Amino acid sequence: MTTDGLALRAIGSVDLRVGVNPSGGFDRDKWAAASKRIDIPAASQPGPVHTEILAQEFVGKEILAAVRVGNSRGRMSEWSNVFAVNIETPLAKPSDFQARTSPDGVRLTWNAPNESSFHIFRKADQEKEPALLATVDKPEYVDASVEYGKPYEYYVQGIHEKTESDAAGPAPVIPTDIFPPAVPSGLTASIGIGAIELAWERNTESDFKDYQVYRSEEDGPFVKIAESVEGPVYSDRKIESGKHYKYRITAADQTGNVSEPSQPIEIIAP
């Protein structure tokens, strides 16, 4: 509104001042004269205004900010309310920020000894801007929501109360499945009708594909006798009575990664 109570239709100028809170009493006019004027382009229409001010010169001090507007003829309004804020020493940016593929997803690590918590930001393929992914209180994080073969960029920002650091990053990574399944466990062997029956604990990993069965005869080398075994059981019917056999199992995933062999089991065919 104008001083005549009419709706203000256009802004002629914007006078934004920022300065240190003076000691020994506050005089608005003296403060304004000694404060820094921030260049704000006048808007053609009244409405919300957003601006950012570099604060390096005010670190460690309490600053005051106030604004007034003028009409097209140069007449200025009274000053707005005076807003006070302490400019704290900024936090150091996290260092040695790294993103690596891990069996659980993408593992992020960094160094930042003085911060109490951290914001993690992620930018996935085709996304224009990083988005807040998580807030953690340790200098590490595992992003388990990634997809193999899809590129990602990560950023980390330190936080202490109301103070933030610059963001470290980007740390780019394309997760790749290079991790074999768990080693099969619980292998047992028993005598069946004309066969040696093998059983072991089922693999419950989401990308599991199948098992391979290996056999050694009379302490000879292990030879693969079966592959593409989907369930945790196998019947070996090609046996000879009285022979000494050893068995072991490996597991494979959908990418072709193969586990280390299980602990072998020994048995003598009846």
C-alpha positions, 0 to 999 in steps of 0.5 A: 500500500502507498502512504495514501492507502492505495494499492502499490502497482509498481516498485521503483526501487528496492533498498536492502541493507545489511550491516553489523549490529552496532554496540552502544545503542541502535540508531536506525538511520546511522546503522543504515548509513554505515551498512552495506547496500545489496543490489536488488533489481526492482520487480515490475510487480509487488510480490515475494522476493528472494536473494542470497548474500555472501557472508564471508565478511560477517563471519563471527558477527551479529548482523542486522538486515532491513529493507525499504521500497520506493515508488517510480517517483523516488519516494521511499517507504519506512524501513521494514522490521530489522532482522538479526542473525549471527553469522557463525564460522562455516564448517569445513567441507568433508574431505576424501569423499568416495563412492564405491560399489559394495555387496549391499549397494553403494558405500559412501565414506568421507572425513569430517571430524567436527560435524554432528550430522551430514546430509547425503544428496544423490543425482540419478541418471536423467535427473537434473538436480541432486535430491536429499537422500538421507541424513546420518550422524556418521561419516559413512552411508550405504545406498541400498536403493541403487540399480546395477548399471545405472550412473549416480552422483553423490554429494555430502554436506556437514551440519552442526546445529544451524551451520552447514558446510559446502557440499563435497562432490560429485562422487560418480559411480556406476554400480556393477555386480562383481560380488559372488553369492554366499558359499553354500553351507550345511552340505550333507551326504546320505546313502539312498537307493542306488544313489548318494543323496546330497542336501544343503542350505538354500540360497536366499539372495535375490539374484541367485540363479543355480548350483554346480555339483563337484565330485572327487573319486578316491581322493582324485581331483574334483570334477563337475558332475552337475550344473544348473541345479536350481534346488538345494538337493542332488542325487548322484546315481553314477556311483560304484559300490565301495568307492570313496567319494567327496562332494562340494557345491558352488552357487552362481548368480544371474550375472555369472558370478560364482561362489567359492566351493562349500566345505567338502563332504565325504562318503563311501558308496555302499 
